[in-house]
Amino acid sequence: MRASRYNVWVEEDGADYLYNGMSGALLRLGAGERGVVEGYLGGERGTGVSAALLESLARGRMLVSDDTDEVALLAKRYELSRNDTSRLALTIVTSLGCNFDCPYCFEDKHPSILGPEVEAACLQLLRDQLPKINHFNVCWYGGEPLVGKRPLLSLSKAFIALCDEAEVMYTSDIITNGYLLDEHTCRELRECRVASAQVTLDGPPDVHNRMRPLAGGGPSFDRILENLRHAVDYLQIALRVNVDSENYGRIEELLEILAANGLAGKLFVYLGQLVAVDDGVAAPSTLYRSPCFTNKEFADAQTEFTRLAMGFGFAGPSVPGPIGAPCTAVRSNELLVGSDGELYKCWESVGNPNHVIGNIRDYRNTNGRLRRWLAYDPFTNEECRSCVALPVCMGGCAHHGMDVLQYENRCDTFRHNYAERIGLMARTVAHGGEPVPVALSTGPRMDTR
């Protein structure tokens, strides 16, 4: 038996903890047990390790057999997840139009509403898949998806009816800027089984209104904050704060405002990394010149922010759990449907004709661009193979991984801040909390919402 290559030791408040990325488990050891365990893992078999401790180490994948090839096991997990046909997932752009004019948006937006012909094609795809699947998930996306609320609601009702009849689980969520998230809309979304929403505030009012103004000009902060007060009663809200080195210093002011409005403990707040993207289309991000964080700088900011947000009741410590293929872009049974019916694989491709892989009306007939995504393999990358974060990252963002200018932003921040995040979780456990592995990516994707 030997130690897993994905073990991480941390010491907090005089106690030793061992985390393993393959399982996501965090084990607290008793006084003096670290030396005993390290001795055993180093080949000293007469060290007096108890049977109960050995069982815990094996169950947590901290202890593996000598011939275990953990990288090969991860590669198998990746392929099984990538090729899983029991679950269908669609990201649907109900409108590529938007009521905001964010200077860092990576989409070349134009007014559009998903029409009846595209709706019918989406329903036909689901009918074709229903005999093969046990779970169907939809993410409502844009532009701003609530600009296209009519097709969102009508498709939701049709999806629910088909899935219920076939006894297939149906789940959905929405990524919205929050401006149109009035209470009536929240009620409609909940009735259509939209369980969660990502909403964005980029700082206190003056900062947010500069970074996320209404189309044509005008502030958006106050309306979003007003909507959040009732939205938390209907939806699970993840509040994203997109940051670069200019607005990061104002984040505490935002947390103070949220707390003063009674939202502590009612929503989760996390950071998103802004990056300047030029994908060959006329998107605002091509001209975004604000100083962006490097991936390492963002990881440091993320650690600092988590401690700050915990103090206000808007976050908790988390260690990521193990995953398979990390996103829609590299999973074979997931697609992104544009408002005109065009198909993509990556969220960051929306509105870019150079990344279209086909059309929902004939979804089986895709072009050669699809192979680029489904051939992406982090296990051919020696840097990924040797990284302690591989089990929880699995190569990260393929879109950035295939772009020489964004290559470093492909990684989940766990690569850089794993010791601090595990230590923060261990400290919580030491003070009576429970470790809760969370497979929530707060990594490099720059979001327009």
N, C-alpha and C positions, 0 to 999 in steps of 0.2 A: 504493500500500500504506500501511497505517496500523497503529498500535498497537491491540491488543485492549483493550476497556474493562474486561476482567477480568484485566489484568496487575497484579502486585504486585511491587515491587522491595524487596529486603532486603539489608543488608550485614552479613556475619558474618566475623570473623577476617580482615578486610582484603580479602575477596573479595565480589563482587556476584553476586546470584542473582535470577532472574526466574521467578516462579510464574504460571501461568495457570489460572483456574478452569474454563474451557471444556474443557480437556484434562486437568487435574490434573498437568501436567508441571512440573518444577522444573529450570531450566537454570542451570548455573554458568558465569559469563563470566570470561574471562581478564583480566589486568591492562589497564586502560584501555579495555576493550571497552564498558563501560556508556555512556560518553560518546559513543562512536562510534555505538552502537545508538540512543541517544536522539536524536542528531543526525539519523540516517537516518529514524527514525520521525517526527521533526519536519519532514521535508521536505528535509533537506540530503543530496542524492543523491551528492555527491562526497566522502563521508566515509570511503571505503575499507573498507566492510564486506565481509568475505570471502563467497564463494558458500556455503561450508560453514556459516558462521554464519547466513546468511539462510535456508538450508535448515532448520537446527535451529529457528529462530524460527517458520518457517511450519509445520513439523511439530508444534511445541508450541502452535500456535494463538496465539502471542504476536503474530504479524504476520498481518493479514488484508487482504483487498482493500478498496478504498475504499467499495465499495457493499455490503459485508456488513452485514446487519442481525442482530447477534448475539442480540438479545432475541427476534426472530422465530424464529431457529434454536432457541433454548431452548424457546420455546412449542411448536414442532413436536416437539421431543424429548419434551416433557411429554405431549403428546397421543398420540404414538405409544406411549409407555410406558403411559399410562393405559388405552389401548384395546387393548393387546397381548393377544391371545387364544391365543397359543402356550404360555402358561404359566398354570397354575391354582394358586392358593394358598389354603389354608384354615387359619385359626386355630381350634382346636377346644378348647372348655372341657370337659374330662372330668368336672370337678366344680366347682360353685360354692361348695362347702363348703371350709373351710380349717382347718388345725390351728394357725394363728397368729391373733393378735388385734392387728394393727398399728394404732396410733392415727392413721396418715395414709392408710390404705387408701381408695381412691376407689370401691370396690365395696360394694354392699349385699348381702353374702353370705348364703346360706342353704344347708343341707345338700341336696345333690343329686348324683346320679351319672348320667352319660350312659347311657341305656338302649338295649336292642336295636333298638327302632324307630328311634331317631335314628341309630344305627350303620348300619342298613340304608339310611336315606335318604342318609347321607354316601356310602356305596358306590354308590348309584344315581346321585348327582350325578357322581361320578368316572367311572362307566361312560358316562354321557352325554357327558362331555368328552373321553374318551380319544382318539377319532378326530381331535380338533382340536388336541391339545396335544403338546408334546415334553418338558415338565417339569412335575412336580407336587410342590409343597412343602407340608409341614404343620408348623405351630407348635403344640405342646401347651401349653395355657394353663389358668388357673384364675381364681378360687379357688386351690387347690393341685392341679395336675394329677395328682400322684402319689397323692392321695386317691382318684382315679379311675383307678388303674393298670390294673385289669382291662380296661375298654374301650380304654384307650390301647394296650395290647399286642395285643388282638384286632383292633382296627382297623388297627394298623400292619401286622400280618401279612397282612390282607386287601388293604390298599393295595399292599403290596409285590408280592403275587401278581398283582394286576391290572396294575400298571405293568410288571412284568417280562414278562408275557405280551404286552403291547402295545408293548414296547420303548420305554417312556416313562421318562425319568429320574425317580427318586424321591429326595427329600431331606427331612430333618426335623430339628427342634431342639425344645428344651423350655425353658420359663421356670418355675423351681421355687424354693421357699425353701430347698431343700437338706436339710431335716430328715429326709426319708424316702429320701435318696439313698444307701442302704447299698450295699455292694459287689455283692450279688446283683442289686439293682435296676439298678445301672450296667451289669452284664453283660447283663441283659435288654434294656436300652435300646440298647446297642450292637448286639445281635443283631437288633434291629428298626430298624437304620439311623438311630437318633438320634445325630447327629454332635456336637452341641454343646449346652451348657446355660448359661443365665444363672442365677447364684446370688447372693444378697444377704447381705452383712454390713455393718452400719451403724456399725461402730466396734469398739473393744475390748470385752471381755465385758460390763462394766457398762453401757456405752452401748447396745450392740446389744440386750441383754436387756430394756432399758427400751423401746426403739423397736420391737422385734420379739419380743414375748413369745409363749409358747404360749397357745392358747385355754384360758381358765380359769386362766391364770397359770403361771409357771415359765420357766426360762431355756432358750434354744435355741442359744446360741453354741457351746458345746463340742461338741454333736452335729454341727453343721454343719461345724466345723473338722475333726473326725474323718472325716466323709464326704468332705471335699475331698481328704484325703490319698490316698484310693484313686480318687476320681472322675477325677482328672487322668490316670490311666492308661487310662481308657476313653473319656473325652469331652473335647472342647475346652471349657475353662471360661472364661467371662467373669464376673468377680466385680464386681458392681455395689455401690457404696457410696452410698446415698441421703443427701444432706446438706442441712442448713440451717445457719444461722449459729451454732447451739448445739453441734452435734456435729462440725462441720468441724475444729475445733482439736484433736480427738483422733484424727485419721486416721493420723498418723504411728505412733501406738502400734499400730494395727491392722496396718500394714505390717511393723512389727518382729515382731509375733506370727506373721504369715504366713511371714516369712523364717526365723524360728527353727524353724518346722515344715517346712522344706525345700521350700517351694512357690515360691520365686523361680525364674523362668524356666519355670514349669510352668503358669501361668495368667496371664491379663490382668486388670488391675484398672482400673476407671474409675468416674467419678462420675455419679450421677443427681441431678437437681434436684428437690427436694421443693417442691410448690406446694399451697396450700390450695384444694380444689375443692369446689364446691357445685352439683351437677347436679340438685337437686330430689329426691334419694333419701336414705334414712337411712344414708348411708355415714359411716364414722369421719372422713373428710377434711373433712366439713362443720363439725366442731368442732375441727379441728387449729389450734392457736393459736401454735405455735412460730414464731419469726421466720424467714421464708423469704427466700432470696436473690432479688434481682431478677435478670433475665436477664443484665444486665451484670455484676453481682456474681458470679454463678455462672460466667460466662466467665472472670473473673479468677481465681477459685478453681480452675477447671479447668486453667488454664495453670500455676499454682503447683503443683497436685497432680501434673501430668504430670512436671515436673522431679523432684519428690520420689519418685514411684513409679519413675522410671527409675533412681534411685540404689539402689533396693532390688531392681531386676530384674523389676519387675511391669508395666512399660509401655515403650513406645518412642515416638519422635516420629512424628507422622503428619500428612499434609495430606489433606484429603478429596478424593475423586475426584468427577467429574461424575456426576450421577444424572438419572433421569427423574422420573416421578411418585413422590413420596417414600415413600408408605406404603399399606397396605391400604385405608385410608379413602377414598382417591381413585382407586384402580385398579379398573377395571370387572370384572375376572375374579378378584377376591379377596373372600372372605367370612369373617366370624367366626361360628362356630356355637356357640350356648349349650348348656348341658348338657340343657336341655329341648327343644332343637331350634330355639329362636328365633334369628333372624339379626340381626347387627349389621354395621356397617362399621368401627367404631373400637374399639380395645382399651379405651379409657376409658369406653365405653358399656356394658360387660358388667354385667348385672344391672339395668340401667335400662330399665323398660318404655317410657319416653318416647322411647327411641332404637331400638326394635325395628323392623326394616324388612320382616320376613316370617318364614317358617318353612322349615326345611330340607325338610320333607315336601312342600312345594309351592314350591320355591325360585325358580321362574320368576315367581311371583305376588308381587311386592314392592309395598310401598305408596309413597306420595309422599315419604317421608323419604329414600329412596335418592337422589332427585334432588338433594337438598341437598348430599350428599357429592360426587356426580359432576359437579355444576355449579361446585364450588369452583375458582376460577381466580386464582392469584396474579398473573397477567399483567395483570389489571385494576387491580392495586394499584400505584400509582406508587412507593410506598416500596420495594416488592419489585423493581420494574422497574429502579430506579436503584441497587440494592444490589450491592456487589462480591461478596457471598456467594450471589447468586441461582443460579449454575450448580450449586452443591453443596448447596443448601438447597431450592430450588424451592418456596418459600412455606412450608416447614416444616410445622408441625402444624396441620392444618385444624381440628381440634377446638378448639384455642385461638384460631385465627384467626377463628373464627365466634363467639367468646365475648368480649364487650366487657371482661369482668373479667380475662380471661386473655390478651388480645390480644398483649401484649408478650412473652409466653412462647411464642409460636408459632415464634420464630426459632431456628435453629441457632446455637450460640455462636460459630461462625466469623465471624459478622457483627461481633462485638466483639473477638475475639482472633486474627484472621487473621494480623496482622503477627508476633505472638509465636510462633504455631504454625509459620509458615513459617520464621521465624528459627531456631527450635529444630531443625527438620528440616535447614536449611542448615548449622547448626553440626555436626550429625551427619555430613553429607556431607563437610564440611571436614576431619573427623577420621577419614575412611576408611569411613564407613557408606554405605549406599545409600538413596536416597529411595524410599519405598514408599507410594504414595497409598492411603489407607484410607477407604472409604465407610461408616464405622461411625458411626451417629448416637448421640451421647451428649448429646442435646439435652433438651428440656423435659419429656418424658413422665415423669410420676410413676408409679412402679411399686410394686406390692404385694408383689413376690416378694423 
